[in-house]
Amino acid sequence: MPSPKVYGETAQDDGRRAVEACFGQDFDLGQPGRSGWMASERSPYGVELGVRYPVCDGQALIDAAHAAMPGWQRIGAQGRAGVCLEILEAVAYAYREMKFIPHETVWEKPQGKNPPLKMKKHFEIVGRGVALVIGCGTFPTWNTYPGLFAALATGNPVIVKPHQNAILPAAITVRIAREVLAEAGLDPNLVTLAAFDKHEATQALATHPAVKSIDFTGGNAFGQWLISNAKQAQVYAELAGVNNVVIESTDQYKAMLRNLAFTLCLYSGQMCTTTQAILVPADGIDTDQGRKSYDEVCADLATSIDKFLADPAVATAVLGAIQSPDTLARIAEAPAHGRVVRASTKIEHAEFPGAEVRSPLLLACDAADEKAYMEERFGPSPSSSRSPTARGGDLSERIVRESALTVGLYTTKPEVVDAMTEATWRAGVALSINLTGGVFVNQSAGFSDYHGVGMNPAANASLSDSAFVANRFRVVQRRHHVE
């Protein structure tokens, strides 16, 4: 919900009207190579959008991007950053990396009795080529913007390929970008939308020789296909992972349970950072409320989830809606993988009766049953694993090495914190320690947290470090003698 204090008292109604004005209409972007229209979206809240998007030939988009590139190059790093700031104020890292390189300098070499050699050298930041940004269905803007602006600010034209069920947010972004570029006297084809109705069209575009970088968020199958087949491009991939929390002990038992309950409920577990496995010692944990057995921890967590979701208005606001039928199928088959501690239930949405809202399902299983918790199951079906005493940290590290973006730890012992910290260094994953307040393991703050590390299969890059930007451009030098 937009804050009335920040965006104005009518912001929510204004936004709703603006979106509804797109329903059932052609979303024309004025792009080249249009061969038809497609409409594939259905809101997880049960709303039929009926928005028709232009289907454009991939080669036509690449040709247009190449034609737009010289003008983008001519305005330089500062000019590009300025235009991007008009689109979105999120290009600080790209601008910093480019400003490390001086625009020009004079080189001088002494020659003894002879006059020194003098050369004037110019260094030009040059984008590597066309950038392709492939969006996901659950976070069509949050996961699209980093690659879009990192590529654009460093001199590259960008083709945005949204998920077929989440096109409208990307289309609105592309339309605004094209309008701003045109207002600045630049070719709007620096940013285009590739709304394809065939998977093969995306594959052909991703492997096109002109595409030099690809940003992808999504499942392992297509992500690994991109890494294996798009050899001509630098692929920045955020894939699936099994995030986990280790509970060794706590001195704030109720607060820990409330924090975990919110974590498991937020957006129905449809976040790449959401906890999927909770590792609890088989002989229980020490707490400020006495010793708690494994079964008690599981039952108390289920009760905490029930209390949090008791108010339907709170429940629907926090849970959101299930985005994909595949997620609903995973919820249905999840009970086969363990003992059901808390069953998932359908919650009716007062405003959107067609919304697919589900509460989290909580399973209990033994650490020996690896199939129950070592495989990524996107959605609200986490597992609580009964781990051997004092082995939770080792098991967590093993899971992370397979694939994970986040790890949480609850303990009252400094030596456990130290051991877990070293384990996350080895495995390359972000660690959150004893979260009991208003910060949750599955939340990443833009330009403050390092989202992804790039050291395990869950992600081969971080969205917040210099490496995410620096490989998107090259420095082309020219030099000449000066007197």
C-alpha positions in Angstrom: 0.0 0.0 0.0 1.4 3.4 -0.9 1.9 5.6 2.2 -0.5 8.6 2.1 2.1 10.7 4.0 4.7 10.1 1.3 2.6 9.8 -1.9 -0.5 11.8 -1.0 -3.9 10.9 0.4 -5.3 9.8 -3.0 -2.3 7.8 -4.1 -3.9 4.4 -3.8 -7.0 5.3 -5.7 -4.9 7.2 -8.3 -2.7 4.2 -8.8 -5.7 1.9 -9.1 -7.3 4.1 -11.8 -4.1 4.4 -13.7 -3.6 0.6 -13.8 -7.3 -0.1 -14.6 -7.0 2.4 -17.5 -4.6 -0.1 -19.2 -7.0 -3.1 -18.9 -8.3 -4.3 -22.2 -6.2 -1.9 -24.2 -3.2 -2.1 -26.5 0.0 -1.1 -24.7 1.7 0.6 -27.7 5.3 1.5 -27.1 6.1 2.7 -30.6 8.8 0.0 -31.0 10.1 -1.3 -34.4 9.5 -4.8 -35.7 6.0 -5.4 -34.4 4.4 -8.5 -35.8 1.3 -8.8 -33.6 -0.1 -8.5 -30.1 -0.1 -10.8 -27.1 -2.1 -10.9 -23.8 -1.0 -13.6 -21.4 -1.4 -12.0 -17.9 -3.9 -13.0 -15.2 -3.4 -11.3 -11.8 -2.9 -13.7 -8.8 -5.8 -11.7 -7.3 -8.1 -13.2 -9.9 -8.3 -10.0 -12.1 -8.3 -10.5 -15.8 -6.1 -7.7 -17.2 -6.6 -8.2 -20.9 -3.7 -5.8 -21.7 -2.3 -6.4 -25.2 1.5 -6.0 -25.7 3.4 -5.6 -29.0 5.2 -8.7 -30.1 8.4 -7.5 -31.8 11.0 -9.3 -33.8 14.1 -9.9 -31.8 16.4 -8.9 -34.6 14.5 -5.7 -35.2 14.9 -4.8 -31.5 18.7 -5.5 -31.6 19.1 -3.4 -34.8 17.2 -0.5 -33.2 19.4 -0.8 -30.1 22.6 -0.7 -32.1 21.3 2.4 -34.0 20.5 4.1 -30.7 23.9 3.3 -29.1 26.1 6.0 -30.7 24.0 8.9 -29.4 24.0 7.3 -25.9 27.8 7.0 -26.2 28.3 10.6 -27.2 26.7 12.1 -24.1 29.3 10.4 -21.8 29.1 8.9 -18.4 27.8 12.0 -16.7 25.1 12.6 -19.3 24.0 9.0 -19.1 23.8 9.1 -15.3 21.8 12.2 -15.5 19.2 10.8 -17.9 19.0 7.6 -15.8 18.4 9.7 -12.7 15.4 11.1 -14.4 14.1 7.6 -14.8 15.1 6.2 -11.4 17.5 7.4 -8.8 19.4 4.1 -8.5 22.6 4.5 -10.5 25.1 5.5 -7.9 27.3 2.4 -8.2 27.4 2.5 -12.0 28.4 6.2 -12.0 31.1 5.6 -9.3 32.7 2.8 -11.3 32.8 4.9 -14.5 34.2 8.0 -12.7 37.1 5.9 -11.5 38.4 6.3 -15.0 39.7 9.8 -15.9 38.4 11.2 -19.2 41.8 12.4 -20.3 45.4 12.8 -19.0 48.8 13.9 -20.2 51.6 11.3 -20.0 55.2 12.5 -19.9 58.4 10.5 -20.1 61.8 12.2 -19.5 64.4 11.7 -22.3 67.6 13.0 -20.6 69.1 15.8 -22.7 66.3 15.5 -25.2 62.9 17.0 -24.8 60.5 14.8 -22.9 58.0 12.6 -24.7 54.5 13.9 -24.2 51.3 12.1 -25.1 47.7 13.2 -24.5 45.6 10.2 -23.7 41.8 10.0 -23.8 39.8 7.2 -22.1 36.3 6.5 -23.2 33.8 4.4 -21.2 32.1 2.2 -23.9 29.2 -0.2 -23.3 29.9 -3.7 -24.3 26.7 -4.1 -26.4 23.0 -5.0 -26.1 21.9 -6.0 -22.6 19.0 -8.4 -22.1 17.1 -8.3 -18.8 14.8 -11.3 -18.2 12.3 -10.6 -15.4 10.5 -13.0 -13.0 6.8 -13.3 -12.2 6.9 -12.6 -8.5 9.0 -9.4 -8.4 8.8 -7.9 -11.9 10.3 -4.5 -10.9 12.6 -5.2 -7.9 14.5 -7.9 -9.7 14.5 -6.0 -13.1 15.7 -2.6 -12.1 19.3 -3.5 -10.9 20.3 -5.0 -14.3 18.3 -2.5 -16.3 20.0 0.6 -14.8 23.4 -1.0 -14.3 23.5 -1.8 -18.1 21.9 1.5 -19.3 24.0 3.8 -17.2 27.2 2.1 -18.4 26.4 2.8 -22.0 24.4 -0.3 -23.1 21.0 -0.4 -24.8 18.6 -2.6 -22.9 15.9 -5.1 -24.0 13.6 -6.0 -21.2 12.0 -9.4 -21.5 9.3 -9.7 -18.7 7.7 -12.9 -17.4 4.7 -13.7 -19.5 2.4 -13.3 -16.4 3.9 -10.0 -15.2 4.3 -7.8 -18.2 2.5 -4.7 -17.1 4.9 -3.4 -14.5 7.8 -3.8 -16.9 5.9 -2.2 -19.7 5.1 0.8 -17.6 8.8 1.1 -16.7 9.9 0.8 -20.4 7.3 3.4 -21.5 8.5 5.9 -18.9 12.2 5.2 -19.9 11.4 5.8 -23.6 9.5 9.0 -22.8 12.4 10.4 -20.8 15.0 9.4 -23.4 12.9 11.1 -26.1 12.6 14.2 -24.0 16.4 14.3 -23.7 16.7 14.2 -27.5 17.9 10.6 -27.5 16.7 7.6 -29.4 14.0 5.9 -27.3 15.0 2.5 -28.7 17.8 2.4 -26.1 15.1 0.7 -24.0 12.6 -1.7 -25.5 10.2 -4.4 -24.4 10.4 -7.9 -25.7 7.0 -9.5 -25.0 7.4 -12.9 -26.6 4.6 -15.5 -26.8 7.1 -18.3 -27.6 9.9 -19.6 -25.4 12.1 -20.2 -28.5 12.1 -16.5 -29.2 13.6 -15.7 -25.8 16.2 -18.4 -26.3 17.1 -17.0 -29.8 17.4 -13.5 -28.4 19.5 -14.7 -25.4 22.0 -16.4 -27.7 22.2 -13.6 -30.3 25.9 -12.5 -30.9 24.9 -8.9 -30.2 23.7 -9.6 -26.7 26.7 -9.1 -24.4 25.0 -9.2 -20.9 22.0 -11.0 -19.5 20.4 -10.4 -16.2 18.1 -13.3 -15.1 16.0 -14.0 -12.1 14.1 -17.3 -12.0 14.2 -21.1 -11.9 17.3 -23.2 -12.1 16.4 -25.0 -15.4 16.3 -21.9 -17.6 19.0 -20.1 -15.6 21.5 -23.0 -16.1 20.5 -23.1 -19.8 21.4 -19.5 -20.1 24.8 -20.0 -18.4 25.5 -23.0 -20.6 24.3 -21.6 -23.9 24.6 -17.8 -23.9 28.4 -18.0 -24.1 28.7 -14.7 -25.9 27.3 -12.8 -22.9 28.1 -12.2 -19.2 25.2 -13.8 -17.4 24.1 -12.4 -14.0 21.9 -15.1 -12.6 19.8 -15.3 -9.4 18.4 -18.8 -9.2 16.6 -21.0 -6.7 18.0 -21.8 -3.3 17.2 -23.6 0.0 17.5 -20.9 2.6 17.7 -22.1 6.2 17.6 -21.0 9.8 19.5 -22.7 12.6 18.0 -22.6 16.1 20.6 -23.5 18.7 19.2 -21.5 21.7 17.5 -18.2 22.4 16.9 -15.8 25.2 13.8 -14.3 23.5 11.7 -17.3 22.6 8.4 -15.6 21.9 10.0 -12.8 19.9 12.0 -15.4 17.9 8.7 -17.2 17.0 7.0 -14.0 16.0 9.9 -13.1 13.8 9.9 -16.5 12.1 6.2 -16.5 11.7 6.2 -13.2 9.8 9.2 -14.4 7.7 7.3 -17.6 6.7 4.1 -15.7 6.0 5.5 -12.7 4.0 4.3 -12.9 0.4 3.4 -16.6 1.0 7.1 -17.6 0.9 7.4 -16.5 -2.7 10.7 -14.6 -2.1 14.1 -15.9 -3.2 15.3 -15.1 0.4 12.5 -16.8 2.3 13.5 -19.5 4.8 12.6 -23.0 3.6 14.4 -25.2 6.2 14.5 -24.6 10.0 17.1 -26.7 11.7 16.3 -27.6 15.3 18.4 -30.0 17.5 16.8 -33.3 18.1 17.2 -32.9 21.9 15.6 -29.5 21.9 16.9 -26.0 22.8 17.5 -23.8 25.8 15.3 -20.7 26.0 14.3 -18.0 28.5 11.1 -20.1 29.1 13.0 -23.2 29.9 14.1 -26.2 27.8 11.9 -26.7 24.7 11.8 -30.0 22.9 11.9 -30.3 19.1 8.2 -31.0 19.0 7.4 -28.1 21.3 9.4 -25.7 19.0 7.4 -26.9 16.0 4.1 -26.7 17.7 4.8 -23.2 19.2 5.9 -21.9 15.7 2.6 -23.2 14.2 0.7 -21.4 17.0 2.6 -18.2 16.4 1.6 -18.4 12.7 -2.0 -19.0 13.6 -2.0 -15.9 15.9 -0.4 -13.7 13.3 -2.9 -14.7 10.7 -6.0 -14.5 13.0 -7.1 -11.1 11.6 -8.1 -11.8 7.9 -7.2 -8.2 6.9 -3.7 -8.7 8.2 -3.4 -12.1 6.7 -4.4 -11.1 3.2 -2.1 -8.0 3.3 1.0 -10.0 4.4 0.4 -13.2 2.5 -0.4 -11.6 -0.8 -1.6 -14.1 -3.4 -0.1 -17.2 -5.0 1.4 -16.1 -8.3 1.7 -19.5 -10.1 -0.4 -22.6 -10.4 2.9 -24.5 -10.0 3.2 -23.1 -6.5 -0.4 -24.3 -5.7 0.6 -27.7 -6.9 3.7 -27.8 -4.6 1.5 -26.9 -1.6 -0.8 -29.7 -2.4 2.0 -32.3 -2.7 4.1 -31.1 0.2 2.5 -33.2 3.0 4.1 -36.3 1.3 7.5 -35.1 2.5 7.0 -35.0 6.3 4.7 -34.8 9.2 2.2 -31.9 8.9 2.6 -29.6 11.9 0.4 -26.9 10.4 -1.8 -27.4 7.3 -2.1 -24.8 4.6 -5.5 -23.2 4.4 -7.2 -21.1 1.7 -8.1 -17.6 3.0 -10.9 -15.6 1.3 -9.9 -12.1 0.2 -12.6 -9.5 1.0 -11.8 -7.3 -1.9 -10.6 -9.8 -4.5 -12.8 -13.0 -4.3 -10.7 -14.6 -7.1 -7.4 -14.3 -5.2 -5.5 -17.4 -4.5 -4.4 -16.8 -0.9 -2.8 -19.6 1.1 -1.4 -19.7 4.7 2.0 -21.5 5.2 2.2 -25.2 5.6 4.7 -26.4 8.2 6.3 -29.8 8.0 8.4 -31.8 10.5 11.0 -34.2 9.3 14.3 -35.9 10.3 17.7 -34.7 9.1 18.2 -38.1 7.5 15.2 -37.5 5.2 17.1 -35.1 2.9 14.6 -35.1 0.1 12.2 -33.3 2.5 14.4 -30.2 3.0 17.4 -30.2 0.6 15.3 -29.5 -2.5 14.0 -26.0 -3.2 10.2 -25.7 -3.0 9.2 -22.2 -3.9 6.2 -21.1 -1.8 4.7 -21.4 1.7 5.7 -24.9 2.6 8.8 -24.8 4.9 10.2 -27.8 6.7 11.4 -28.0 10.3 14.2 -30.5 10.4 15.2 -32.5 13.5 19.0 -32.2 13.2 21.6 -34.2 15.3 22.7 -32.4 18.4 25.4 -29.7 17.7 25.3 -30.5 14.0 22.9 -27.8 12.9 25.7 -25.5 11.7 27.4 -28.2 9.7 24.1 -29.2 8.1 23.3 -25.6 7.3 26.7 -25.1 5.6 26.1 -28.3 3.5 22.7 -27.0 2.4 24.1 -23.6 1.5 26.9 -25.1 -0.6 24.2 -26.7 -2.7 22.3 -23.3 -3.0 21.1 -20.5 -0.7 20.8 -16.8 -0.5 20.1 -16.4 3.2 20.9 -18.1 6.5 19.5 -17.2 10.0 20.9 -18.1 13.4 19.5 -18.1 16.9 21.9 -18.7 19.7 23.0 -17.3 23.0 26.6 -18.6 22.6 29.3 -16.4 21.1 31.3 -19.5 20.0 28.3 -20.7 18.0 28.1 -17.2 16.3 31.8 -17.4 15.5 31.5 -20.9 14.0 28.5 -20.1 12.0 30.1 -16.9 10.7 33.1 -18.8 9.4 30.8 -21.4 7.9 29.0 -18.6 5.9 32.3 -17.3 4.8 33.2 -20.7 3.3 29.8 -21.2 1.7 29.3 -17.6 0.6 25.9 -16.6 2.0 24.4 -13.7 4.0 24.0 -14.4 7.7 21.3 -12.8 10.0 21.8 -13.4 13.8 19.1 -13.4 16.4 16.5 -11.4 14.5 13.6 -10.7 17.0 12.4 -7.2 16.0 11.2 -5.5 12.9 14.0 -6.9 10.6 13.5 -10.2 8.9 15.9 -12.7 7.2 14.1 -12.5 3.9 14.2 -8.7 3.6 17.1 -7.0 1.8 17.4 -3.2 1.9 18.4 -1.6 -1.4 21.9 -0.1 -1.4 22.5 -1.3 2.2 22.4 -5.1 2.2 24.4 -7.2 -0.2 21.7 -9.2 -2.0 23.4 -12.3 -3.2 27.1 -13.1 -2.8 28.0 -14.9 -6.0 29.8 -17.8 -4.2 27.2 -20.6 -4.4 24.8 -21.8 -7.1 21.9 -19.7 -5.8 23.4 -16.6 -7.4 26.6 -16.0 -9.4 26.5 -12.2 -8.6 25.6 -9.7 -6.0 23.2 -6.9 -6.8 25.1 -4.4 -4.6 28.9 -4.7 -5.4 31.1 -3.1 -8.0 31.5 -6.4 -9.9 27.8 -6.2 -10.8 28.6 -3.0 -12.8 32.2 -3.0 -13.8 32.1 -5.8 -16.3 29.3 -4.1 -18.3 31.7 -1.6 -19.9 35.2 -1.3 -21.3 37.7 1.5 -21.6 38.7 2.4 -25.1 41.8 4.6 -25.4 43.1 7.0 -28.0 46.3 9.0 -27.7 48.3 11.6 -29.7 51.5 13.6 -29.3 51.4 17.1 -27.7 54.0 19.8 -27.7 
